[in-house]
Amino acid sequence: MPSLLQADHIALIQSGVSTIVASRDVRLRPSLMRAVGSSISADGGHITVFLRPSQSRQLLADIRETGQIAVVFSDPPSERTVQVKASHATERGVTDADAPALLAYRLAMQKAIAQVGYGAHYVDAMLSAPLHDLIAVEFSPEQAFNQTPGTGAGLPLTQGA
């Protein structure tokens, strides 16, 4: 099955942009949290986001209960934004093998945030987390949308976004 994401969308997500994860409970009440890292497969068919359970209890409970996940990837300097959704998200523990992806994400965010006037210490305060306080949430995108501000915002990526 071909990916919903084109090469430029995959590159955007791989570049370590701001990542906000959301879900909902069975009563449709939303929950959300900033991820402390993310990664995407080369073909765009598999995404992993890293969350701190100590800060994301409701979000993780909602994902476990419903399987629903929506993730917004946004580049702060350009505001280029992609949203992906799935209905079968799962979680796994984080291992030492995830450390390089987490570091790469943090360094990329430092670079992006510096372009809008904030120092590395700001990003470190947002994203630093010990591996024992992380969980990986994995999913395959089922829907994808352009969320870059402008006339194409909200359109499915398959509609020219």
Contact map, one row per residue, 1 for C-alpha under 8 A:
11100000000000000000000000000000000000000000000000000000000000000000000000000000000000000000000000000000000000000000000000000000000000000000000000000000000000000
11110000000000000000000000000000000000000000100000000000000000000000000000000000000000000000000000000000000000000000000000000000000000000000000000000000000000000
11111100000000000000000000000000000000000011100000000000000000000000000000000000000000000000000000000000000000000000000000000000000000000000100000000000000000000
01111100000000000000000000000000000000000001100000000000000000000000000000000000000000000000000000000000000000000000000000000000000000000000111100000000000011000
00111111110000000000000000000000000000000001100000000000000000000000000000000000000000000000000000000000000000000000000000000000000000000000000100000000000010000
00111111110000000000000000000000000000000001000000000000000000000000000000000000000000000000000000000000000000000000000000000000000000000000000000000000000000000
00001111111000000000000000000000000000000000000000000000000000000000000000000000000000000000000000000000000000000000000000000000000000000000000000000000000000000
00001111111100000000000000000000000000000000000000000000000000000000000000000000000000000000000000000000000000000000000000000000000000000000000000000000000000000
00001111111110000000000000000000000000000000000000000000000000000000000000000000010000000000000000000000000000000000000000000000000000000000000000000000000000000
00001111111111000000000000000000000000010111000000000000000000000000000000000000000000000000000000000000000000000000000000000000000000000000000000000000000000000
00000011111111100000000000000000000000000000000000000000000000000000000000000000000000000000000000000000000000000000000000000000000000000000000000000000000000000
00000001111111111000000000000000000000000000000000000000000000000000000010100000000000000000000000000000000000000000000000000000000000000000000000000000000000000
00000000111111111000000000000000000000110000000000000000000000000000000010000000000000000000000000000000000000000000000000000000000000000000000000000000000000000
00000000011111111000000000000000000001110000000000000000000000000000000000000000000000000000000000000000000000000000000000000000000000000000000000000000000000000
00000000001111111000000000000000000000000000000000000000000000000000000000000000000000000000000000000000100100000000000000000000000000000000000000000000000000000
00000000000111111100000000000000000011000000000000000000000000000000000000000000000000000000000000000001110110000000000000000000000000000000000000000000000000000
00000000000111111110000000000000000000000000000000000000000000000000000011110000000000000000000000000000100110010000000000000000000000000000000000000000000000000
00000000000000011111000000000000010000000000000000000000000000000000000111110000000000000000000000000000000010000000000000000000000000000000000000000000000000000
00000000000000001111100000000000011111000000000000000000000000000000001111000000000000000000000000000000000000000000000000000000000000000000000000000000000000000
00000000000000000111110000000001111000000000000000000000000000000000001110000000000000000000000000000000000000000000000000000000000000000000000000000000000000000
00000000000000000011111000000001111000000000000010000000000000000000111100000000000000000000000000000000000000000000000000000000000000000000000000000000000000000
00000000000000000001111100000111100000000000000000000000001000000000111000000000000000000000000000000000000000000000000000000000000000000000000000000000000000000
00000000000000000000111110000111000000000000000000000000001001100001110000000000000000000000000000000000000000000000000000000000000000000000000000000000000000000
00000000000000000000011111111110000000000000000000000000001001100101100000000000000000000000000000000000000000000000000000000000000000000000000000000000000000000
00000000000000000000001111111110000000000000000000000000000001101100000000000000000000000000000000000000000000000000000000000000000000000000000000000000000000000
00000000000000000000000111111000000000000000000000000000000001001100000000000000000000000000000000000000000000000000000000000000000000000000000000000000000000000
00000000000000000000000111111000000000000000000000000000000000000000000000000000000000000000000000000000000000000000000000000000000000000000000000000000000000000
00000000000000000000000111111100000000000000000000000000000000000000000000000000000000000000000000000000000000000000000000000000000000000000000000000000000000000
00000000000000000000000111111110000000000000000000000000000000000000000000000000000000000000000000000000000000000000000000000000000000000000000000000000000000000
00000000000000000000011110011111000000000000000000000000000000000000000000000000000000000000000000000000000000000000000000000000000000000000000000000000000000000
00000000000000000000011110001111100000000000000000000000011001000000000000000000000000000000000000000000000000000000000000000000000000000000000000000000000000000
00000000000000000001111000000111110000000000000000000001001000000000000000000000000000000000000000000000000000000000000000000000000000000000000000000000000000000
00000000000000000001110000000011111000000000000000100011001000000000000000000000000000000000000000000000000000000000000000000000000000000000000000000000000000000
00000000000000000111100000000001111100000000000000100000000000000000000000000000000000000000000000000000000000000000000000000000000000000000000000000000000000000
00000000000000000011100000000000111111000000000011110000000000000000000000000000000000000000000000000000000000000000000000000010000000000000000000000000000000000
00000000000000000010000000000000011111000000000011110000000000000000000000000000000000000000000000000100110000000000000000000111100000000000000000000000000000000
00000000000000010010000000000000001111100000000011100000000000000000000000000000000000000000000000001100110000000000000000000010000000000000000000000000000000000
00000000000001010010000000000000001111110000001111000000000000000000000000000000000000000000000000001100100000000000000000000000000000000000000000000000000000000
00000000000011000000000000000000000011111000001110000000000000000000000000000000000000000000000000001000000000000000000000000000000000000000000000000000000000000
00000000010011000000000000000000000001111101111100000000000000000000000000000000000000000000000000000000000000000000000000000000000000000000000000000000000000000
00000000000000000000000000000000000000111111111000000000000000000000000000000000000000000000000000000000000000000000000000000000000000000000000000000000000000000
00000000010000000000000000000000000000011111100000000000000000000000000000000000000000000000000000000000000000000000000000000000000000000000000000000000000000000
00100000010000000000000000000000000000001111110000000000000000000000000000000000000000000000000000000000000000000000000000000000000000000000000000000000000000000
00111100010000000000000000000000000000011111111000000000000000000000000000000000000000000000000000000000000000000000000000000000000000000000000000000000000000000
01111000000000000000000000000000000000011111111000000000000000000000000000000000000000000000000000000000000000000000000000000000000000000001100000000000000000000
00000000000000000000000000000000000000011011111100000000000000000000000000000000000000000000000000000000000000000000000000000000000000000111100000000000000000000
00000000000000000000000000000000000001111001111110000000000000000000000000000000000000000000000000000000000000000000000000000000000000000111100000000000000000000
00000000000000000000000000000000000001110000011111000000000000000000000000000000000000000000000000000000000000000000000000000000000000011110000000000000000000000
00000000000000000000100000000000001111100000001111100000000000000000000000000000000000000000000000000000000000000000000000000000000000011100000000000000000000000
00000000000000000000000000000000001111000000000111110000000000000000000000000000000000000000000000000000000000000000000000000000000001111000000000000000000000000
00000000000000000000000000000000111110000000000011111011000000000000000000000000000000000000000000000000000000000000000000000000000001111000000000000000000000000
00000000000000000000000000000000001100000000000001111111000000000000000000000000000000000000000000000000000000000000000000000000100011100000000000000000000000000
00000000000000000000000000000000000000000000000000111111100100000000000000000000000000000000000000000000000000000000000000000000000011100000000000000000000000000
00000000000000000000000000000000000000000000000000011111100000000000000000000000000000000000000000000000000000000000000000000000000010000000000000000000000000000
00000000000000000000000000000000100000000000000000111111100000000000000000000000000000000000000000000000000000000000000000000000000000000000000000000000000000000
00000000000000000000000000000001100000000000000000111111111100000000000000000000000000000000000000000000000000000000000000000000000000000000000000000000000000000
00000000000000000000000000000000000000000000000000001111111110000000000000000000000000000000000000000000000000000000000000000000000000000000000000000000000000000
00000000000000000000000000000010000000000000000000000001111111000000000000000000000000000000000000000000000000000000000000000000000000000000000000000000000000000
00000000000000000000011100000011100000000000000000000001111111100000000000000000000000000000000000000000000000000000000000000000000000000000000000000000000000000
00000000000000000000000000000000000000000000000000001001111111110000000000000000000000000000000000000000000000000000000000000000000000000000000000000000000000000
00000000000000000000000000000000000000000000000000000000111111111000000000000000000000000000000000000000000000000000000000000000000000000000000000000000000000000
00000000000000000000001111000010000000000000000000000000011111111111000000000000000000000000000000000000000000000000000000000000000000000000000000000000000000000
00000000000000000000001110000000000000000000000000000000001111111111100000000000000000001100000000000000000000000000000000000000000000000000000000000000000000000
00000000000000000000000000000000000000000000000000000000000111111110000000000000000000001100000000000000000000000000000000000000000000000000000000000000000000000
00000000000000000000000011000000000000000000000000000000000011111110000000000000000000000000000000000000000000000000000000000000000000000000000000000000000000000
00000000000000000000000111000000000000000000000000000000000001111111000000000000000000100000000000000000000000000000000000000000000000000000000000000000000000000
00000000000000000000000000000000000000000000000000000000000001111111100000000000000001111100000000000000000000000000000000000000000000000000000000000000000000000
00000000000000000000001100000000000000000000000000000000000001100111110000000000000011111000000000000000000000000000000000000000000000000000000000000000000000000
00000000000000000000111100000000000000000000000000000000000000100011111000000000000011111000000000000000000000000000000000000000000000000000000000000000000000000
00000000000000000000111000000000000000000000000000000000000000000001111100000000001111000000000000000000000000000000000000000000000000000000000000000000000000000
00000000000000000011110000000000000000000000000000000000000000000000111110000000001110000000000000000000000000000000000000000000000000000000000000000000000000000
00000000000000000111100000000000000000000000000000000000000000000000011111000000111100000000000000000000000000000000000000000000000000000000000000000000000000000
00000000000110001111000000000000000000000000000000000000000000000000001111100000111000000000000000000000000000000000000000000000000000000000000000000000000000000
00000000000000001110000000000000000000000000000000000000000000000000000111110011110000000000000000000000000000000000000000000000000000000000000000000000000000000
00000000000100001100000000000000000000000000000000000000000000000000000011111111100000000000000000000000000000010000000000000000000000000000000000000000000000000
00000000000000001100000000000000000000000000000000000000000000000000000001111111000000000000000000000000000000011001000000000000000000000000000000000000000000000
00000000000000000000000000000000000000000000000000000000000000000000000000111110000000000000000000000000000000011011000000000000000000000000000000000000000000000
00000000000000000000000000000000000000000000000000000000000000000000000000111111000000000000000000000000000000000000000000000000000000000000000000000000000000000
00000000000000000000000000000000000000000000000000000000000000000000000001111111100000000000000000000000000000000000000000000000000000000000000000011000000000000
00000000000000000000000000000000000000000000000000000000000000000000000001110111110000000000000000000000000000000000000000000000000000000000000000111000000000000
00000000000000000000000000000000000000000000000000000000000000000000000111100011111000000000000000000000000000000000000000000000000000000000000001111000000000000
00000000100000000000000000000000000000000000000000000000000000000000000111000001111100000000000000000000000000000000000000000000000000000000000111110000000000000
00000000000000000000000000000000000000000000000000000000000000000000011110000000111110000000000000000000000000000000000000000000000000000000000111100000000000000
00000000000000000000000000000000000000000000000000000000000000000000011100000000011111000000000000000000000000000000000000000000000000000000111110000000000000000
00000000000000000000000000000000000000000000000000000000000000000001111000000000001111100000000000000000000000000000000000000000000000000000111100000000000000000
00000000000000000000000000000000000000000000000000000000000000000011110000000000000111111000000000000000000000000000000000000000000000000011111000000000000000000
00000000000000000000000000000000000000000000000000000000000000000111100000000000000011111000000000000000000000000000000000000000000000000000010000000000000000000
00000000000000000000000000000000000000000000000000000000000000000011100000000000000001111100000000000000000000000000000000000000000000000011000000000000000000000
00000000000000000000000000000000000000000000000000000000000000110011100000000000000001111110000000000000000000000000000000000000000000001111000000000000000000000
00000000000000000000000000000000000000000000000000000000000000110010000000000000000000011111000000000000000000000000000000000000000000001110000000000000000000000
00000000000000000000000000000000000000000000000000000000000000000000000000000000000000001111100000000000000000000000000000000000000000111100000000000000000000000
00000000000000000000000000000000000000000000000000000000000000000000000000000000000000000111110000000000000000000000000000000000000000111100000000000000000000000
00000000000000000000000000000000000000000000000000000000000000000000000000000000000000000011111000000000000000000000000000000000000001110000000000000000000000000
00000000000000000000000000000000000000000000000000000000000000000000000000000000000000000001111111000000000000000000000000000000001101110000000000000000000000000
00000000000000000000000000000000000000000000000000000000000000000000000000000000000000000000111111100000000000000000000000000000001000000000000000000000000000000
00000000000000000000000000000000000000000000000000000000000000000000000000000000000000000000011111100000000000000000000000000000001000000000000000000000000000000
00000000000000000000000000000000000000000000000000000000000000000000000000000000000000000000011111110000000000000000000000000000000000000000000000000000000000000
00000000000000000000000000000000000000000000000000000000000000000000000000000000000000000000011111111100000000000000000000000000000000000000000000000000000000000
00000000000000000000000000000000000000000000000000000000000000000000000000000000000000000000001111111110000000000000000000000000001000000000000000000000000000000
00000000000000000000000000000000000000000000000000000000000000000000000000000000000000000000000011111111000000000000000000000000000000000000000000000000000000000
00000000000000000000000000000000000011100000000000000000000000000000000000000000000000000000000001111111100000000000000000000000000000000000000000000000000000000
00000000000000000000000000000000000111000000000000000000000000000000000000000000000000000000000001111111110000000000000000000000000000000000000000000000000000000
00000000000000000000000000000000000000000000000000000000000000000000000000000000000000000000000000111111111000000000000000000000000000000000000000000000000000000
00000000000000010000000000000000000000000000000000000000000000000000000000000000000000000000000000011111111100000000000000000000000000000000000000000000000000000
00000000000000111000000000000000000111000000000000000000000000000000000000000000000000000000000000001111111110000000000000000000000000000000000000000000000000000
00000000000000010000000000000000000110000000000000000000000000000000000000000000000000000000000000000111111111000000000000110010000000000000000000000000000000000
00000000000000000000000000000000000000000000000000000000000000000000000000000000000000000000000000000011111111100000000000000000000000000000000000000000000000000
00000000000000111000000000000000000000000000000000000000000000000000000000000000000000000000000000000001111111110000000000000000000000000000000000000000000000000
00000000000000011100000000000000000000000000000000000000000000000000000000000000000000000000000000000000111111111000000000100000000000000000000000000000000000000
00000000000000000000000000000000000000000000000000000000000000000000000000000000000000000000000000000000011111111100001100110000000000000000000000000000000000000
00000000000000000000000000000000000000000000000000000000000000000000000000000000000000000000000000000000001111111110000100000000000000000000000000000000000000000
00000000000000001000000000000000000000000000000000000000000000000000000000111000000000000000000000000000000111111111000000000000000000000000000000000000000000000
00000000000000000000000000000000000000000000000000000000000000000000000000011000000000000000000000000000000011111111111100100000000000000000000000000000000000000
00000000000000000000000000000000000000000000000000000000000000000000000000000000000000000000000000000000000001111111111100000000000000000000000000000000000000000
00000000000000000000000000000000000000000000000000000000000000000000000000001000000000000000000000000000000000111111110000000000000000000000000000000000000000000
00000000000000000000000000000000000000000000000000000000000000000000000000011000000000000000000000000000000000011111110000000000000000000000000000000000000000000
00000000000000000000000000000000000000000000000000000000000000000000000000000000000000000000000000000000000000001111111000000000000000000000000000000000000000000
00000000000000000000000000000000000000000000000000000000000000000000000000000000000000000000000000000000000000001111111101000000000000000000000000000000000000000
00000000000000000000000000000000000000000000000000000000000000000000000000000000000000000000000000000000000001001100111111100000000000000000000000000000000000000
00000000000000000000000000000000000000000000000000000000000000000000000000000000000000000000000000000000000001101100011111110000000000000000000000000000000000000
00000000000000000000000000000000000000000000000000000000000000000000000000000000000000000000000000000000000000000000001111111000000000000000000000000000000000000
00000000000000000000000000000000000000000000000000000000000000000000000000000000000000000000000000000000000000000000011111111100000000000000000000000000000000000
00000000000000000000000000000000000000000000000000000000000000000000000000000000000000000000000000000000010011001000001111111111000000000000000000000000000000000
00000000000000000000000000000000000000000000000000000000000000000000000000000000000000000000000000000000010001000000000111111111000000000000000000000000000000000
00000000000000000000000000000000000000000000000000000000000000000000000000000000000000000000000000000000000000000000000011111111000000000000000000000000000000000
00000000000000000000000000000000000100000000000000000000000000000000000000000000000000000000000000000000000000000000000001111111000000000000000000000000000000000
00000000000000000000000000000000001110000000000000000000000000000000000000000000000000000000000000000000010000000000000000111111100000000000000000000000000000000
00000000000000000000000000000000000100000000000000000000000000000000000000000000000000000000000000000000000000000000000000111111110000000000000000000000000000000
00000000000000000000000000000000000100000000000000010000000000000000000000000000000000000000000000000000000000000000000000000011111011000000000000000000000000000
00000000000000000000000000000000000000000000000000000000000000000000000000000000000000000000000000000000000000000000000000000001111111000000000000000000000000000
00000000000000000000000000000000000000000000000000000000000000000000000000000000000000000000011100100000000000000000000000000000111111000000000000000000000000000
00000000000000000000000000000000000000000000000000000000000000000000000000000000000000000000010000000000000000000000000000000000011111000000000000000000000000000
00000000000000000000000000000000000000000000000000011100000000000000000000000000000000000000000000000000000000000000000000000000111111100000000000000000000000000
00000000000000000000000000000000000000000000000001111000000000000000000000000000000000000000110000000000000000000000000000000000111111110000000000000000000000000
00000000000000000000000000000000000000000000000001111000000000000000000000000000000000000011110000000000000000000000000000000000000011111000000000000000000000000
00000000000000000000000000000000000000000000000111100000000000000000000000000000000000000011110000000000000000000000000000000000000001111100000000000000000000000
00000000000000000000000000000000000000000000000111100000000000000000000000000000000000001111000000000000000000000000000000000000000000111110000000000000000000000
00000000000000000000000000000000000000000000011110000000000000000000000000000000000000001111000000000000000000000000000000000000000000011111000000000000000000000
00000000000000000000000000000000000000000000011100000000000000000000000000000000000001011100000000000000000000000000000000000000000000001111100000000000000000000
00000000000000000000000000000000000000000000111000000000000000000000000000000000000001011000000000000000000000000000000000000000000000000111110000000000000000000
00110000000000000000000000000000000000000000111000000000000000000000000000000000000111000000000000000000000000000000000000000000000000000011111100000000000000000
00010000000000000000000000000000000000000000000000000000000000000000000000000000000111100000000000000000000000000000000000000000000000000001111100000000000000000
00010000000000000000000000000000000000000000000000000000000000000000000000000000000111000000000000000000000000000000000000000000000000000000111110000000000100000
00011000000000000000000000000000000000000000000000000000000000000000000000000000011110000000000000000000000000000000000000000000000000000000111111000000000110000
00000000000000000000000000000000000000000000000000000000000000000000000000000000011100000000000000000000000000000000000000000000000000000000001111100000111110001
00000000000000000000000000000000000000000000000000000000000000000000000000000000111000000000000000000000000000000000000000000000000000000000000111110001111110001
00000000000000000000000000000000000000000000000000000000000000000000000000000001111000000000000000000000000000000000000000000000000000000000000011111001111000000
00000000000000000000000000000000000000000000000000000000000000000000000000000011110000000000000000000000000000000000000000000000000000000000000001111101100000000
00000000000000000000000000000000000000000000000000000000000000000000000000000011100000000000000000000000000000000000000000000000000000000000000000111111100000000
00000000000000000000000000000000000000000000000000000000000000000000000000000000000000000000000000000000000000000000000000000000000000000000000000011111100000000
00000000000000000000000000000000000000000000000000000000000000000000000000000000000000000000000000000000000000000000000000000000000000000000000000001111100000000
00000000000000000000000000000000000000000000000000000000000000000000000000000000000000000000000000000000000000000000000000000000000000000000000001111111111000001
00000000000000000000000000000000000000000000000000000000000000000000000000000000000000000000000000000000000000000000000000000000000000000000000011111111111000000
00000000000000000000000000000000000000000000000000000000000000000000000000000000000000000000000000000000000000000000000000000000000000000000000011100001111100000
00000000000000000000000000000000000000000000000000000000000000000000000000000000000000000000000000000000000000000000000000000000000000000000000011100001111110101
00000000000000000000000000000000000000000000000000000000000000000000000000000000000000000000000000000000000000000000000000000000000000000000001111000000011111111
00011000000000000000000000000000000000000000000000000000000000000000000000000000000000000000000000000000000000000000000000000000000000000000000111000000001111111
00010000000000000000000000000000000000000000000000000000000000000000000000000000000000000000000000000000000000000000000000000000000000000000000000000000000111111
00000000000000000000000000000000000000000000000000000000000000000000000000000000000000000000000000000000000000000000000000000000000000000000000000000000001111111
00000000000000000000000000000000000000000000000000000000000000000000000000000000000000000000000000000000000000000000000000000000000000000000000000000000000111111
00000000000000000000000000000000000000000000000000000000000000000000000000000000000000000000000000000000000000000000000000000000000000000000000011000001001111111
